[in-house]
Every structure is written in C-alpha cells, then in structure tokens.
C-alpha cells in the first residue's frame, strides 16, 4: 500500500513538470538554458515501468509541454520514442541503474529530443535548408544535454530509490539467492 502511495505521488509530480520547466532555478541555467525536466522525469519512470507505460508517459508529457509552446515543432515523437527505448532497456539489463548509464541516457535523451525539434523546424516549420546553420540549435542542444547529463546521476537514483524501488528490490533478491 505504501509503494502504491509513493507511485501516485510520483505520477502527480508529472503534473509539475511544466512548472519546473518555467521555474528552473537560475543557478541551474547555462546561458539561459535549463535542464529538460520532462526527460529527467521520464527516464526513471520508463526504466522502472517498461516500454508501454514509458510511451504513454512520453505522450502525456509531450502533449502538456506542446500545449505551453506555440511553435510549430512538437516534442511528442521524441518523448514517445525515448519512453519506449528506455523502457526496453529497463526490461533487459540491470546495468542501467549505474550512475554513469543514467547520465549517458539523459544526455542521449536530450540529444534525440533536440534533434527531433531541429529537424521538424527545418522541414515543416521553416521549410528552408539554410536554417540548418543556426547557432541557437547547437547552443540549446549542448547546454541542455550537459545539464541533464550532470543532473540525472544525482536525481534519478534518488527518484528510483524513493518512489520506484520495486525492480531494484527484485534485482537485489535475485543476487542474494
């Protein structure tokens, strides 16, 4: 019962992701670019809950974040893809719980999401191939990727330990038997 309550609290925190996106602390910003809170929430959820739940969580987060953004590009395909991918990784291997792996997955997640938005902007919004050479893309991509890669090894294990420990407890029991 206690685990269920903690999981419900963690699901409620998904409603706060847009708030975290707007109200990132200034000391967490690199040249005005904050961490990608959606990926930081989605990574532990998908690793623990699996690919289907990760895809639906990515869809939810994408819809909420796109509702706040009036630009022509969307985060939905990238977040669904990341939810599926991270969920499959969580089902297959136990090495994903290492801190380096979490940081690397968060870095890749921001990279995939940023690339998706950039390609959508080039081909669907601007419809201009000269848009490829804008420096804002590289600045946003690398600033967000660096921040998530540094924050994920600190934040994701705490989230997994406090809210989502079910898989880690099974893994620990299998080692001792």
N, C-alpha and C positions, 0 to 999 in steps of 0.2 A: 504494500500500500504506500509505503514511504517513497519507493522508487517511482511509482506512478505519479505521486505529487511533484517530485522533482522534475520528471519529464514534462509535466504540464507547465511548470514554471519555465522550463527551458523553451517550450513552444510559445509561451507568452512573450518571451524575450525576442522572438522573431518579429513581433509587432513593433518592437522598439528599434529594430534595425534602421528604419528610415530616420528616426530621431537621432541615433548615433551618427548617421551619415551627415546630418546637418550640424550636429553639435560636437564634432570631434574636438578634443582639447587642443589648444594652439601648440602645445609642446609636442604633439604627435604629428604635426604637419611638416612636410618637406616642400618648401617654396609654395605653400598654399594647397598642396595636395595631401589629402588624408588617407588613412587606410581604407580598404574596401571591406566594410563591415559585413556585407552580405556573404562574401567568401569566408570570412572568419567565423560566421555562424554556420554556414553550410558544410564546411569541412568536417567538423566533429559529428554533426548530425548524420551526414551521408556515410561516414566511416562506420558509425555505430548501427544505423538503422537499415542500411542496404540501398541498392540502386533505385528501386521503385519509390521508396519514401524520399530518397535524395532528389530524384527527378521532380516529384511533386513539390518538395520544399523549394527547389530551384525555380519552378514555375511560379509559386506563390511570391517568392522574393522578387523575381523579375517583374511580375505584374505590379507589385506595390512600388518598386523603385521606378518603373516606367511611368506610373501614374504621377510621380513627382517631377518627371523630366519631360519637357515639351519638345525635345529634339527628335529628329526622325529616326534615330537608331534605337535599338532595343537590347536589353540585357538578357532577355528570356532564353534565346537559344544557347548562349554560353553557360548560363546558370543551370539549365536542364542537363546539358552535356557534362558539366562538372559534377552535378549530383549523381548522374549515372556512373561516371568514371570513378569518382571517389567511393561510391557505394560498392562497386565491383572490387575495388582494391581492398576495402574493409572486409569483404567476404572471403577473399582469397588468402591474404597474408597477415601475419601478426607483426611484421616489421614496421607497419605503417604507424605504429604508436611511438616510434622513436622521435625525438625532438627534431633531429635533422630532417627526417622524412616529412614531418608536418610542415616545417618551414619551406622545404622544397615544393611540396604540393601547393602550399599557399602562393608561393612565387609563380608556379605554373598556372594556377587558377587566375591570378590577376593578368598574367600574360595572355592566356586564352581569351579571357573576357575583354581585355583591351584590344586585342587583335580583331575580335568579332565586331566590336563597335567601330573600329577604324575602317574595316572592310565594308561594313554597311554604310558608313558615311561616304566612302569613295564611290561605291557602285549604286547606291539607292538614294542618297540624300543629295550629294553634290553633283554626281554624275560627271565628274571631271577627274581625269587621271593625274592632273598636276597637283591635286590635293594630297598625293602620296608624300610629298616632300615637306609637309608642315612639321615644324619642330614641336608643336604642342603635343602631338601624339607621343613622341618619344619621351618627352618630359613627364607627361601624365603616366605613361606606362611604367617607366623605370622608377619613378617616385613611389607609386602605389605598390609595385612589386617589391621594392626594397622594404617598405614599411610592413607589408603583410608577411614577408619572409622573416622579419625580425620579431614581429608580434606573435605570430602563430605558434612558435615553440614555447612561448610563455603562457599564452592564453588557452590554446586548445587542450593541452594536457589537464589544466585545471577544470575546464568545462567537462571533459570526459571523465575526470575523477569524481567530480561533484554531482553532475547531472546524469551522465550516461555510462555508468560503470559496469553494466551488465556483461558486455563482451569481454572486458578486461578480467572480470571475476571468473568467467568460464575459462579464459586462457590460463589464468593462474592455477585453477583447479586441475587443468589438463597437464600442466608441468609437474605438479606435485604427485600425480598418480602414476 
